[in-house]
């Protein structure tokens, strides 16, 4: 499906309560919006944080040259125009008379500083491995800059439009050092005010913003880990909006004229991954058994309750290059066949019902957060029970999201499995296929957390990213996905629906298909 088809297919849906159709003619300025979400940020600097809890906030503070709108079309932001100079160089014309929150002028030198910092081989930013073969930025003059790649790269504009590519104040980074990650300085419509760890982060309107000023005086992002507590906070007025709401309560809130529900079909897949360096997961028969023991349909119906869609791979259907993997056909839910695969791998039932090989029980460890993704803990626990049916004991460890993030980004992962999610932020398969699966992209360099090694796969994704022919790229990515399906190392549970529930007096919020890109500069409160 093409990016434009996201809109044509009606993937952005607004479910409005009846009272939402009435109200003032236009927006009003002022007020505080309190948003409840389940976990705190890891950092407010994209150099260190590439997950939604931080991105929801810093994308209101730091601005990239381009952005992807809710219709998935590229829009100008700090760049006003761009021109393709060659297959490895794009020239950007920058906005004039823009200043960072600390008064530093925005110019081509600031763009170069940001890109040099992110792509410094000695200490690259988290997003460097996601942005393709970007070499860096070259200053043409004060308000003209070239973004240059090491090789032809078809989705370069979409990489530049990632919210991770927000331009930072060189003065602030140099002056603040490590503290910048907790007090970012950009050019955006909001400025950083306060961060109380695991409690709240507050941002305030930038009254000197170069563009249309935000309506809200401030936004407070509250951490409320428990799902039910978030929804209670919304009903009592302690919160005005909930991100990651309780699925079972969505229908009731949609019917209640005091609230409104907004949603968009997302580009994230939530999955349980397998660490191929930890035996016995190096054996594909064991991995296939673990897949066939997973009752994915039951989890979709009984745990997610309509708040998510089915997944058939690591890419969501709205991503360029997506191909259905046919996983239900290849690995249908079949506990009996799963046990047979374990027998073929040399395991035999033990006296306690747990399969064992050479006297060693089949006990696997799994790492998960609680509340980072829709029902991540509940899915992990349900899968634990499903594996018990085939004689596999799953030891679950739930840790705070920041700790989970640190573990999966480490050079060594001391768990057999992990529950995570991945959103294709550029809506182009390159963003996911190469950093997630290429042989040389194991953490901390990339995101190949399963430590998959396949030279044939590497050749396919390398060819796909350098080709400028869309049909050829689609074919190459399709063949690469066929290899992943054969060598299976993850169980995709669902594709997300980006859902927010808010009080009826909150107006102007349009959900974005990319989880990270939820914007609030156009939100206003009816008083």
KOLDREN-120845 format. One record per residue (C-alpha): chain; residue in one letter; x, y, z. Coordinates in Angstrom, 2 decimals. Example, Ala and Ser with C-alpha at 12.3 -4.5 7.8 and 13.67 -1.06 7.14 Angstrom:
(kefi "A" "a" (12.30 -4.50 7.80))
(kefi "A" "s" (13.67 -1.06 7.14))
***
This chain:
(kefi "A" "x" (0.00 0.00 0.00))
(kefi "A" "x" (1.35 3.45 -0.91))
(kefi "A" "x" (1.61 6.30 1.55))
(kefi "A" "x" (-1.20 8.20 -0.16))
(kefi "A" "x" (-3.39 5.12 0.17))
(kefi "A" "x" (-3.30 5.56 3.93))
(kefi "A" "x" (-5.73 8.39 3.46))
(kefi "A" "x" (-7.64 6.96 0.51))
(kefi "A" "x" (-8.36 3.78 2.46))
(kefi "A" "x" (-9.81 5.80 5.30))
(kefi "A" "x" (-7.21 4.72 7.82))
(kefi "A" "x" (-7.58 7.81 9.96))
(kefi "A" "x" (-10.83 7.63 11.87))
(kefi "A" "x" (-12.37 10.10 14.27))
(kefi "A" "x" (-15.04 8.75 16.59))
(kefi "A" "x" (-16.71 11.81 18.04))
(kefi "A" "x" (-19.11 12.01 20.91))
(kefi "A" "x" (-22.34 13.86 20.01))
(kefi "A" "x" (-21.40 17.00 21.93))
(kefi "A" "x" (-18.18 17.30 19.93))
(kefi "A" "x" (-20.19 18.62 16.99))
(kefi "A" "x" (-21.15 21.79 18.86))
(kefi "A" "x" (-19.05 24.49 20.47))
(kefi "A" "x" (-17.31 27.76 19.58))
(kefi "A" "x" (-16.60 28.66 15.97))
(kefi "A" "x" (-12.86 28.90 16.40))
(kefi "A" "x" (-10.03 27.99 18.79))
(kefi "A" "x" (-9.33 29.90 21.99))
(kefi "A" "x" (-5.95 30.46 23.56))
(kefi "A" "x" (-4.87 29.46 27.05))
(kefi "A" "x" (-5.13 26.60 29.50))
(kefi "A" "x" (-3.17 23.51 30.50))
(kefi "A" "x" (-3.57 20.11 28.85))
(kefi "A" "x" (-2.77 17.18 31.14))
(kefi "A" "x" (-1.97 13.96 29.29))
(kefi "A" "x" (-1.79 10.62 31.10))
(kefi "A" "x" (0.52 7.95 29.68))
(kefi "A" "x" (1.87 4.71 31.20))
(kefi "A" "x" (5.65 5.18 31.33))
(kefi "A" "x" (8.25 7.91 31.60))
(kefi "A" "x" (10.76 9.00 28.97))
(kefi "A" "x" (14.25 7.55 28.77))
(kefi "A" "x" (15.63 10.89 27.55))
(kefi "A" "x" (14.40 14.06 25.86))
(kefi "A" "x" (17.27 14.05 23.39))
(kefi "A" "x" (16.85 11.98 20.19))
(kefi "A" "x" (20.56 11.26 20.40))
(kefi "A" "x" (19.67 8.87 23.24))
(kefi "A" "x" (15.90 8.29 22.95))
(kefi "A" "x" (14.04 6.88 19.96))
(kefi "A" "x" (10.88 5.63 21.67))
(kefi "A" "x" (7.48 7.25 22.06))
(kefi "A" "x" (7.56 8.27 25.74))
(kefi "A" "x" (10.36 10.73 25.01))
(kefi "A" "x" (9.45 11.49 21.40))
(kefi "A" "x" (5.91 12.62 22.30))
(kefi "A" "x" (7.57 15.47 24.17))
(kefi "A" "x" (10.75 16.41 22.35))
(kefi "A" "x" (8.99 16.57 18.98))
(kefi "A" "x" (7.20 19.65 20.36))
(kefi "A" "x" (10.57 21.18 21.32))
(kefi "A" "x" (12.94 20.12 18.53))
(kefi "A" "x" (12.00 20.55 14.87))
(kefi "A" "x" (13.42 18.71 11.84))
(kefi "A" "x" (13.85 20.21 8.38))
(kefi "A" "x" (10.78 18.33 7.13))
(kefi "A" "x" (7.88 16.49 8.78))
(kefi "A" "x" (5.42 13.77 7.81))
(kefi "A" "x" (1.85 14.96 8.26))
(kefi "A" "x" (-1.04 12.73 9.40))
(kefi "A" "x" (-1.70 12.09 5.68))
(kefi "A" "x" (1.89 10.74 5.45))
(kefi "A" "x" (2.89 13.49 3.03))
(kefi "A" "x" (6.13 15.44 3.48))
(kefi "A" "x" (5.65 19.00 4.73))
(kefi "A" "x" (8.25 21.76 5.17))
(kefi "A" "x" (9.27 22.75 8.68))
(kefi "A" "x" (12.69 24.34 9.24))
(kefi "A" "x" (13.38 23.94 5.53))
(kefi "A" "x" (11.23 25.89 3.10))
(kefi "A" "x" (12.34 24.10 -0.08))
(kefi "A" "x" (14.57 21.27 -1.25))
(kefi "A" "x" (16.13 20.12 -4.50))
(kefi "A" "x" (17.63 16.76 -5.45))
(kefi "A" "x" (21.17 17.51 -6.63))
(kefi "A" "x" (22.15 13.89 -7.26))
(kefi "A" "x" (21.29 10.37 -6.13))
(kefi "A" "x" (23.28 11.02 -2.94))
(kefi "A" "x" (22.72 14.73 -2.25))
(kefi "A" "x" (19.67 16.90 -1.47))
(kefi "A" "x" (19.94 20.66 -1.01))
(kefi "A" "x" (17.70 22.40 1.54))
(kefi "A" "x" (16.79 26.06 1.77))
(kefi "A" "x" (16.32 27.03 5.42))
(kefi "A" "x" (13.92 29.39 7.16))
(kefi "A" "x" (15.35 32.75 8.11))
(kefi "A" "x" (14.84 34.69 11.32))
(kefi "A" "x" (14.33 31.57 13.43))
(kefi "A" "x" (15.89 31.34 16.89))
(kefi "A" "x" (16.37 28.54 19.38))
(kefi "A" "x" (14.76 28.87 22.78))
(kefi "A" "x" (18.09 30.06 24.23))
(kefi "A" "x" (18.40 32.85 21.62))
(kefi "A" "x" (20.94 31.07 19.42))
(kefi "A" "x" (20.23 31.77 15.70))
(kefi "A" "x" (19.04 28.84 13.62))
(kefi "A" "x" (21.15 28.44 10.48))
(kefi "A" "x" (23.02 25.92 8.33))
(kefi "A" "x" (25.75 25.59 10.95))
(kefi "A" "x" (23.16 24.36 13.46))
(kefi "A" "x" (21.96 21.75 10.95))
(kefi "A" "x" (25.52 20.61 10.34))
(kefi "A" "x" (26.17 20.44 14.11))
(kefi "A" "x" (23.08 18.26 14.62))
(kefi "A" "x" (23.93 15.84 11.82))
(kefi "A" "x" (27.65 15.71 12.68))
(kefi "A" "x" (26.72 14.90 16.27))
(kefi "A" "x" (24.29 12.14 15.27))
(kefi "A" "x" (26.61 10.51 12.74))
(kefi "A" "x" (29.86 10.81 14.69))
(kefi "A" "x" (31.33 7.27 14.39))
(kefi "A" "x" (32.89 7.61 17.84))
(kefi "A" "x" (29.51 8.17 19.52))
(kefi "A" "x" (26.62 7.97 17.05))
(kefi "A" "x" (23.10 8.91 18.00))
(kefi "A" "x" (20.47 6.23 18.56))
(kefi "A" "x" (18.73 7.28 15.35))
(kefi "A" "x" (21.85 7.11 13.15))
(kefi "A" "x" (21.33 3.42 12.37))
(kefi "A" "x" (17.71 4.15 11.38))
(kefi "A" "x" (18.42 7.00 8.98))
(kefi "A" "x" (20.14 5.12 6.20))
(kefi "A" "x" (23.63 5.80 4.77))
(kefi "A" "x" (23.68 9.50 5.66))
(kefi "A" "x" (27.22 10.84 5.62))
(kefi "A" "x" (26.40 14.22 7.12))
(kefi "A" "x" (25.52 17.82 6.33))
(kefi "A" "x" (27.56 20.31 4.27))
(kefi "A" "x" (27.08 24.06 4.60))
(kefi "A" "x" (26.55 25.91 1.32))
(kefi "A" "x" (25.81 29.27 2.93))
(kefi "A" "x" (24.10 30.48 6.11))
(kefi "A" "x" (20.65 29.35 4.94))
(kefi "A" "x" (21.48 26.55 2.51))
(kefi "A" "x" (22.66 23.08 3.49))
(kefi "A" "x" (23.21 19.77 1.69))
(kefi "A" "x" (22.39 16.42 3.28))
(kefi "A" "x" (24.77 13.89 1.76))
(kefi "A" "x" (24.72 10.08 1.71))
(kefi "A" "x" (27.51 7.57 1.14))
(kefi "A" "x" (25.52 5.90 -1.65))
(kefi "A" "x" (22.24 6.36 -3.52))
(kefi "A" "x" (19.41 6.21 -1.01))
(kefi "A" "x" (15.80 6.28 -2.21))
(kefi "A" "x" (14.00 7.21 1.07))
(kefi "A" "x" (16.39 10.02 2.09))
(kefi "A" "x" (13.66 12.69 2.30))
(kefi "A" "x" (11.69 10.46 4.65))
(kefi "A" "x" (14.74 10.00 6.88))
(kefi "A" "x" (15.25 13.75 7.07))
(kefi "A" "x" (11.55 14.06 8.02))
(kefi "A" "x" (11.89 11.74 11.03))
(kefi "A" "x" (11.22 13.54 14.29))
(kefi "A" "x" (14.56 12.16 15.55))
(kefi "A" "x" (16.24 14.57 13.14))
(kefi "A" "x" (15.12 17.58 15.17))
(kefi "A" "x" (17.73 20.34 15.07))
(kefi "A" "x" (19.36 21.05 18.43))
(kefi "A" "x" (20.87 24.28 19.71))
(kefi "A" "x" (24.67 23.91 19.37))
(kefi "A" "x" (25.14 26.44 22.16))
(kefi "A" "x" (22.94 24.50 24.57))
(kefi "A" "x" (24.50 21.10 23.78))
(kefi "A" "x" (28.01 22.45 24.28))
(kefi "A" "x" (27.08 24.36 27.43))
(kefi "A" "x" (24.89 21.74 29.12))
(kefi "A" "x" (26.64 18.51 28.20))
(kefi "A" "x" (24.79 15.46 29.55))
(kefi "A" "x" (22.11 17.69 31.11))
(kefi "A" "x" (20.81 18.50 27.61))
(kefi "A" "x" (19.13 15.08 27.54))
(kefi "A" "x" (16.86 16.25 30.37))
(kefi "A" "x" (16.48 19.89 29.30))
(kefi "A" "x" (16.45 20.06 25.48))
(kefi "A" "x" (16.62 23.34 23.60))
(kefi "A" "x" (15.14 23.63 20.11))
(kefi "A" "x" (13.10 25.95 17.92))
(kefi "A" "x" (9.68 24.34 18.43))
(kefi "A" "x" (6.30 25.71 19.51))
(kefi "A" "x" (6.89 24.56 23.10))
(kefi "A" "x" (9.81 24.97 25.50))
(kefi "A" "x" (10.98 22.61 28.22))
(kefi "A" "x" (9.96 23.58 31.76))
(kefi "A" "x" (10.29 20.67 34.21))
(kefi "A" "x" (10.90 16.92 34.52))
(kefi "A" "x" (10.02 15.06 37.71))
(kefi "A" "x" (11.21 11.51 37.03))
(kefi "A" "x" (8.40 8.92 36.86))
(kefi "A" "x" (5.87 11.63 37.68))
(kefi "A" "x" (5.53 14.37 35.07))
(kefi "A" "x" (7.19 16.40 32.34))
(kefi "A" "x" (5.94 19.94 31.66))
(kefi "A" "x" (6.44 22.04 28.52))
(kefi "A" "x" (5.23 25.62 27.97))
(kefi "A" "x" (4.25 27.62 24.90))
(kefi "A" "x" (7.07 29.34 23.04))
(kefi "A" "x" (5.69 32.87 22.57))
(kefi "A" "x" (8.61 33.71 20.26))
(kefi "A" "x" (7.87 30.82 17.90))
(kefi "A" "x" (8.53 31.60 14.22))
(kefi "A" "x" (5.21 30.10 13.07))
(kefi "A" "x" (1.61 30.10 14.37))
(kefi "A" "x" (1.73 30.11 18.16))
(kefi "A" "x" (0.35 27.14 20.08))
(kefi "A" "x" (-3.02 27.67 21.73))
(kefi "A" "x" (-2.19 25.95 25.03))
(kefi "A" "x" (-0.20 27.68 27.77))
(kefi "A" "x" (1.38 24.40 28.81))
(kefi "A" "x" (1.18 20.63 28.49))
(kefi "A" "x" (1.78 18.28 31.41))
(kefi "A" "x" (2.65 14.65 30.58))
(kefi "A" "x" (1.73 12.60 33.64))
(kefi "A" "x" (3.01 9.07 34.29))
(kefi "A" "x" (0.14 6.83 35.47))
(kefi "A" "x" (1.29 3.21 35.06))
(kefi "A" "x" (-1.98 1.43 35.80))
(kefi "A" "x" (-4.44 1.33 32.93))
(kefi "A" "x" (-7.55 1.64 35.11))
(kefi "A" "x" (-6.02 4.53 37.06))
(kefi "A" "x" (-5.43 6.44 33.80))
(kefi "A" "x" (-9.06 6.10 32.82))
(kefi "A" "x" (-10.25 7.13 36.30))
(kefi "A" "x" (-8.02 10.21 36.09))
(kefi "A" "x" (-9.74 11.12 32.82))
(kefi "A" "x" (-13.23 10.73 34.30))
(kefi "A" "x" (-12.42 12.76 37.41))
(kefi "A" "x" (-10.76 15.58 35.46))
(kefi "A" "x" (-7.27 14.87 36.81))
(kefi "A" "x" (-6.28 14.25 33.17))
(kefi "A" "x" (-7.66 15.76 29.95))
(kefi "A" "x" (-6.34 13.07 27.60))
(kefi "A" "x" (-5.12 9.49 27.84))
(kefi "A" "x" (-2.55 7.94 25.52))
(kefi "A" "x" (-2.58 4.11 25.60))
(kefi "A" "x" (-6.12 3.83 27.02))
(kefi "A" "x" (-7.84 0.70 28.33))
(kefi "A" "x" (-9.20 -1.22 25.30))
(kefi "A" "x" (-12.21 -2.60 27.18))
(kefi "A" "x" (-13.40 0.92 28.02))
(kefi "A" "x" (-13.17 2.48 24.55))
(kefi "A" "x" (-16.77 1.76 23.51))
(kefi "A" "x" (-18.16 3.25 26.72))
(kefi "A" "x" (-16.09 6.42 26.35))
(kefi "A" "x" (-17.09 6.77 22.69))
(kefi "A" "x" (-20.78 6.67 23.69))
(kefi "A" "x" (-20.35 9.19 26.50))
(kefi "A" "x" (-20.95 12.80 25.32))
(kefi "A" "x" (-18.47 14.04 27.92))
(kefi "A" "x" (-15.59 12.44 26.02))
(kefi "A" "x" (-14.31 11.73 22.54))
(kefi "A" "x" (-12.18 8.96 21.09))
(kefi "A" "x" (-9.81 9.54 18.18))
(kefi "A" "x" (-7.81 6.88 16.40))
(kefi "A" "x" (-5.67 6.16 13.35))
(kefi "A" "x" (-4.41 2.87 11.95))
(kefi "A" "x" (-0.80 2.73 13.06))
(kefi "A" "x" (2.48 1.50 11.61))
(kefi "A" "x" (3.75 -0.37 14.68))
(kefi "A" "x" (3.93 -4.13 15.14))
(kefi "A" "x" (4.15 -5.49 18.69))
(kefi "A" "x" (5.90 -8.85 18.91))
(kefi "A" "x" (7.80 -11.34 21.01))
(kefi "A" "x" (11.31 -11.74 19.66))
(kefi "A" "x" (13.75 -14.63 20.01))
(kefi "A" "x" (17.45 -14.34 20.81))
(kefi "A" "x" (19.15 -16.66 18.30))
(kefi "A" "x" (22.41 -16.68 20.29))
(kefi "A" "x" (20.75 -18.41 23.25))
(kefi "A" "x" (20.31 -22.18 22.75))
(kefi "A" "x" (18.01 -23.85 21.96))
(kefi "A" "x" (16.63 -20.91 19.96))
(kefi "A" "x" (19.45 -21.32 17.46))
(kefi "A" "x" (17.44 -24.34 16.23))
(kefi "A" "x" (14.73 -23.21 13.78))
(kefi "A" "x" (12.57 -26.20 14.78))
(kefi "A" "x" (12.35 -24.84 18.31))
(kefi "A" "x" (11.52 -21.36 17.03))
(kefi "A" "x" (8.77 -22.74 14.82))
(kefi "A" "x" (7.41 -24.71 17.78))
(kefi "A" "x" (7.29 -21.57 19.89))
(kefi "A" "x" (5.36 -19.84 17.12))
(kefi "A" "x" (2.86 -22.67 16.65))
(kefi "A" "x" (2.18 -22.70 20.40))
(kefi "A" "x" (1.03 -19.06 20.25))
(kefi "A" "x" (-2.74 -18.61 19.99))
(kefi "A" "x" (-2.52 -15.18 18.38))
(kefi "A" "x" (-6.19 -14.98 17.44))
(kefi "A" "x" (-7.26 -15.58 21.02))
(kefi "A" "x" (-4.97 -12.81 22.24))
(kefi "A" "x" (-6.26 -10.43 19.60))
(kefi "A" "x" (-9.88 -11.09 20.53))
(kefi "A" "x" (-9.76 -11.62 24.27))
(kefi "A" "x" (-6.94 -9.36 25.45))
(kefi "A" "x" (-6.81 -6.55 22.88))
(kefi "A" "x" (-10.61 -6.44 22.45))
(kefi "A" "x" (-10.71 -4.59 19.14))
(kefi "A" "x" (-8.06 -2.01 20.03))
(kefi "A" "x" (-5.53 -3.45 17.56))
(kefi "A" "x" (-5.34 -5.21 14.20))
(kefi "A" "x" (-3.83 -8.54 13.10))
(kefi "A" "x" (-0.14 -8.72 12.20))
(kefi "A" "x" (1.42 -10.87 9.51))
(kefi "A" "x" (5.04 -9.77 9.68))
(kefi "A" "x" (7.34 -7.11 11.08))
(kefi "A" "x" (5.90 -4.44 8.75))
(kefi "A" "x" (2.43 -2.94 9.00))
(kefi "A" "x" (0.32 -2.91 5.79))
(kefi "A" "x" (0.70 0.86 5.40))
(kefi "A" "x" (4.48 0.61 4.91))
(kefi "A" "x" (6.05 0.78 1.44))
(kefi "A" "x" (7.54 -2.66 0.72))
(kefi "A" "x" (5.11 -4.58 2.94))
(kefi "A" "x" (4.34 -8.13 1.82))
(kefi "A" "x" (2.06 -10.53 3.70))
(kefi "A" "x" (4.27 -13.29 5.10))
(kefi "A" "x" (1.48 -15.89 5.34))
(kefi "A" "x" (2.53 -16.79 8.88))
(kefi "A" "x" (-0.86 -18.27 9.78))
(kefi "A" "x" (-0.44 -20.65 6.85))
(kefi "A" "x" (3.20 -21.46 7.58))
(kefi "A" "x" (2.87 -21.73 11.36))
(kefi "A" "x" (-0.80 -22.13 12.32))
(kefi "A" "x" (-1.74 -22.43 15.97))
(kefi "A" "x" (-1.19 -26.15 16.57))
(kefi "A" "x" (0.12 -27.22 20.01))
(kefi "A" "x" (0.31 -30.86 18.91))
(kefi "A" "x" (2.56 -30.02 15.96))
(kefi "A" "x" (4.61 -27.72 18.21))
(kefi "A" "x" (5.31 -30.60 20.60))
(kefi "A" "x" (6.26 -32.79 17.62))
(kefi "A" "x" (8.81 -30.19 16.50))
(kefi "A" "x" (10.33 -30.20 19.99))
(kefi "A" "x" (10.57 -34.00 19.85))
(kefi "A" "x" (12.35 -33.69 16.49))
(kefi "A" "x" (14.77 -31.27 18.14))
(kefi "A" "x" (15.67 -33.92 20.73))
(kefi "A" "x" (13.43 -32.97 23.65))
(kefi "A" "x" (11.42 -35.48 25.66))
(kefi "A" "x" (8.70 -35.00 28.32))
(kefi "A" "x" (10.06 -34.80 31.85))
(kefi "A" "x" (8.37 -36.10 35.01))
(kefi "A" "x" (6.83 -32.68 35.71))
(kefi "A" "x" (5.53 -32.27 32.16))
(kefi "A" "x" (8.32 -29.90 31.12))
(kefi "A" "x" (10.23 -31.00 28.03))
(kefi "A" "x" (13.91 -31.76 28.60))
(kefi "A" "x" (16.99 -32.71 26.63))
(kefi "A" "x" (19.91 -34.58 28.20))
(kefi "A" "x" (18.27 -34.03 31.57))
(kefi "A" "x" (18.08 -30.24 31.17))
(kefi "A" "x" (14.51 -28.81 31.34))
(kefi "A" "x" (13.33 -26.54 28.55))
(kefi "A" "x" (13.15 -23.33 30.58))
(kefi "A" "x" (13.25 -20.01 28.71))
(kefi "A" "x" (13.52 -16.46 30.03))
(kefi "A" "x" (11.61 -13.47 28.67))
(kefi "A" "x" (12.03 -9.74 29.27))
(kefi "A" "x" (9.07 -7.36 29.08))
(kefi "A" "x" (7.90 -3.98 30.23))
(kefi "A" "x" (4.49 -3.40 31.74))
(kefi "A" "x" (2.49 -0.69 29.99))
(kefi "A" "x" (4.94 0.41 27.31))
(kefi "A" "x" (2.66 -1.07 24.62))
(kefi "A" "x" (-1.01 -2.00 24.64))
(kefi "A" "x" (-1.35 -5.03 26.93))
(kefi "A" "x" (2.32 -6.00 26.64))
(kefi "A" "x" (2.40 -7.60 30.11))
(kefi "A" "x" (-0.93 -9.37 29.66))
(kefi "A" "x" (0.18 -10.81 26.30))
(kefi "A" "x" (3.46 -12.00 27.81))
(kefi "A" "x" (1.59 -13.74 30.63))
(kefi "A" "x" (-0.90 -15.32 28.22))
(kefi "A" "x" (1.97 -16.60 26.07))
(kefi "A" "x" (3.60 -18.02 29.19))
(kefi "A" "x" (0.46 -20.11 29.78))
(kefi "A" "x" (0.29 -21.18 26.12))
(kefi "A" "x" (3.90 -22.43 26.17))
(kefi "A" "x" (3.17 -24.43 29.30))
(kefi "A" "x" (0.71 -26.48 27.20))
(kefi "A" "x" (3.59 -27.77 25.02))
(kefi "A" "x" (5.92 -28.41 27.92))
(kefi "A" "x" (7.95 -25.18 27.88))
(kefi "A" "x" (8.42 -23.18 31.06))
(kefi "A" "x" (8.72 -19.45 30.50))
(kefi "A" "x" (10.25 -17.39 33.29))
(kefi "A" "x" (8.98 -13.81 32.97))
(kefi "A" "x" (10.77 -10.71 34.21))
(kefi "A" "x" (8.94 -7.39 34.08))
(kefi "A" "x" (11.19 -4.34 34.35))
(kefi "A" "x" (10.70 -0.58 34.05))
(kefi "A" "x" (10.69 0.49 30.39))
(kefi "A" "x" (13.97 2.41 30.62))
(kefi "A" "x" (15.66 -0.72 31.98))
(kefi "A" "x" (14.14 -2.92 29.27))
(kefi "A" "x" (15.35 -0.44 26.66))
(kefi "A" "x" (18.87 -0.49 28.11))
(kefi "A" "x" (18.93 -4.30 28.14))
(kefi "A" "x" (17.83 -4.78 24.54))
(kefi "A" "x" (20.31 -2.12 23.39))
(kefi "A" "x" (23.24 -3.80 25.14))
(kefi "A" "x" (25.93 -5.78 23.29))
(kefi "A" "x" (24.80 -8.95 25.09))
(kefi "A" "x" (21.19 -9.88 25.80))
(kefi "A" "x" (20.83 -12.33 28.69))
(kefi "A" "x" (17.28 -13.42 27.84))
(kefi "A" "x" (15.90 -15.98 25.42))
(kefi "A" "x" (12.89 -13.85 24.43))
(kefi "A" "x" (11.69 -10.27 24.70))
(kefi "A" "x" (8.40 -8.45 24.14))
(kefi "A" "x" (8.84 -5.26 22.13))
(kefi "A" "x" (7.23 -3.13 19.44))
(kefi "A" "x" (8.60 -1.51 16.29))
(kefi "A" "x" (7.12 1.32 14.27))
(kefi "A" "x" (8.36 2.06 10.75))
(kefi "A" "x" (8.77 5.79 11.31))
(kefi "A" "x" (9.49 6.67 7.68))
(kefi "A" "x" (6.72 4.39 6.30))
(kefi "A" "x" (9.48 2.84 4.13))
(kefi "A" "x" (10.63 -0.77 4.59))
(kefi "A" "x" (14.30 0.24 4.70))
(kefi "A" "x" (13.75 1.79 8.13))
(kefi "A" "x" (12.88 -1.63 9.56))
(kefi "A" "x" (14.34 -4.31 7.34))
(kefi "A" "x" (17.97 -3.26 7.43))
(kefi "A" "x" (18.53 -2.14 11.06))
(kefi "A" "x" (16.38 -4.93 12.47))
(kefi "A" "x" (17.79 -7.86 10.49))
(kefi "A" "x" (21.06 -7.08 8.70))
(kefi "A" "x" (23.92 -9.22 10.01))
(kefi "A" "x" (26.10 -6.31 11.13))
(kefi "A" "x" (23.31 -4.45 12.94))
(kefi "A" "x" (23.33 -6.21 16.32))
(kefi "A" "x" (23.18 -3.81 19.29))
(kefi "A" "x" (24.60 -1.43 20.24))
(kefi "A" "x" (25.25 -0.48 16.60))
(kefi "A" "x" (21.80 -1.36 15.28))
(kefi "A" "x" (18.58 -3.03 16.34))
(kefi "A" "x" (19.11 -6.66 15.27))
(kefi "A" "x" (18.16 -7.78 18.78))
(kefi "A" "x" (17.58 -11.38 17.64))
(kefi "A" "x" (21.15 -11.48 16.23))
(kefi "A" "x" (19.98 -12.81 12.86))
(kefi "A" "x" (22.79 -13.55 10.35))
(kefi "A" "x" (21.96 -14.25 6.71))
(kefi "A" "x" (24.25 -13.01 3.89))
(kefi "A" "x" (21.51 -13.54 1.28))
(kefi "A" "x" (19.15 -11.32 3.24))
(kefi "A" "x" (21.91 -8.69 3.55))
(kefi "A" "x" (22.37 -8.58 -0.22))
(kefi "A" "x" (18.64 -8.09 -0.81))
(kefi "A" "x" (18.19 -5.18 1.60))
(kefi "A" "x" (21.43 -3.54 0.43))
(kefi "A" "x" (20.18 -3.63 -3.15))
(kefi "A" "x" (16.73 -2.38 -2.15))
(kefi "A" "x" (17.98 0.74 -0.36))
(kefi "A" "x" (20.20 1.86 -3.24))
(kefi "A" "x" (17.69 1.22 -6.01))
(kefi "A" "x" (15.69 4.23 -7.20))
(kefi "A" "x" (13.07 2.02 -8.94))
(kefi "A" "x" (10.02 1.52 -6.66))
(kefi "A" "x" (8.90 -1.77 -8.24))
(kefi "A" "x" (12.37 -3.27 -7.96))
(kefi "A" "x" (12.56 -2.18 -4.32))
(kefi "A" "x" (9.20 -3.80 -3.56))
(kefi "A" "x" (10.32 -7.07 -5.15))
(kefi "A" "x" (13.59 -7.10 -3.20))
(kefi "A" "x" (11.86 -6.40 0.11))
(kefi "A" "x" (9.31 -9.12 -0.66))
(kefi "A" "x" (12.06 -11.67 -1.16))
(kefi "A" "x" (13.77 -10.52 2.03))
(kefi "A" "x" (10.53 -11.00 3.97))
(kefi "A" "x" (10.23 -14.52 2.52))
(kefi "A" "x" (13.60 -15.34 4.11))
(kefi "A" "x" (12.51 -13.99 7.48))
(kefi "A" "x" (9.32 -16.04 7.31))
(kefi "A" "x" (11.38 -19.17 6.63))
(kefi "A" "x" (13.89 -18.49 9.41))
(kefi "A" "x" (11.24 -17.10 11.78))
(kefi "A" "x" (12.56 -15.39 14.92))
(kefi "A" "x" (9.57 -13.41 16.19))
(kefi "A" "x" (5.86 -13.78 16.90))
(kefi "A" "x" (3.89 -10.72 15.76))
(kefi "A" "x" (0.91 -10.18 18.04))
(kefi "A" "x" (-0.79 -7.14 16.53))
(kefi "A" "x" (-0.55 -3.92 14.57))
(kefi "A" "x" (-1.40 -0.83 16.54))
(kefi "A" "x" (-4.25 1.60 16.35))
(kefi "A" "x" (-3.04 4.95 17.61))
(kefi "A" "x" (-5.81 5.84 20.04))
(kefi "A" "x" (-6.37 8.78 22.33))
(kefi "A" "x" (-9.33 9.38 24.63))
(kefi "A" "x" (-9.99 12.94 25.73))
(kefi "A" "x" (-12.53 15.12 27.42))
(kefi "A" "x" (-15.08 16.66 25.04))
(kefi "A" "x" (-13.71 20.16 25.59))
(kefi "A" "x" (-10.34 19.17 24.09))
(kefi "A" "x" (-10.33 20.13 20.42))
(kefi "A" "x" (-7.96 20.03 17.45))
(kefi "A" "x" (-6.19 16.73 18.10))
(kefi "A" "x" (-5.69 14.62 14.96))
(kefi "A" "x" (-4.03 11.25 15.62))
(kefi "A" "x" (-1.01 10.37 13.51))
(kefi "A" "x" (-0.41 6.87 12.05))
(kefi "A" "x" (3.15 7.06 13.41))
(kefi "A" "x" (2.93 6.73 17.18))
(kefi "A" "x" (5.79 9.15 17.86))
(kefi "A" "x" (4.39 12.01 15.78))
(kefi "A" "x" (1.37 12.90 17.91))
(kefi "A" "x" (1.31 16.70 17.79))
(kefi "A" "x" (-0.39 19.10 20.19))
(kefi "A" "x" (0.40 22.58 18.86))
(kefi "A" "x" (-3.07 22.84 17.29))
(kefi "A" "x" (-4.93 21.53 20.35))
(kefi "A" "x" (-7.12 23.95 22.27))
(kefi "A" "x" (-9.43 23.71 25.25))
(kefi "A" "x" (-13.01 24.96 25.15))
(kefi "A" "x" (-13.69 26.88 28.35))
***
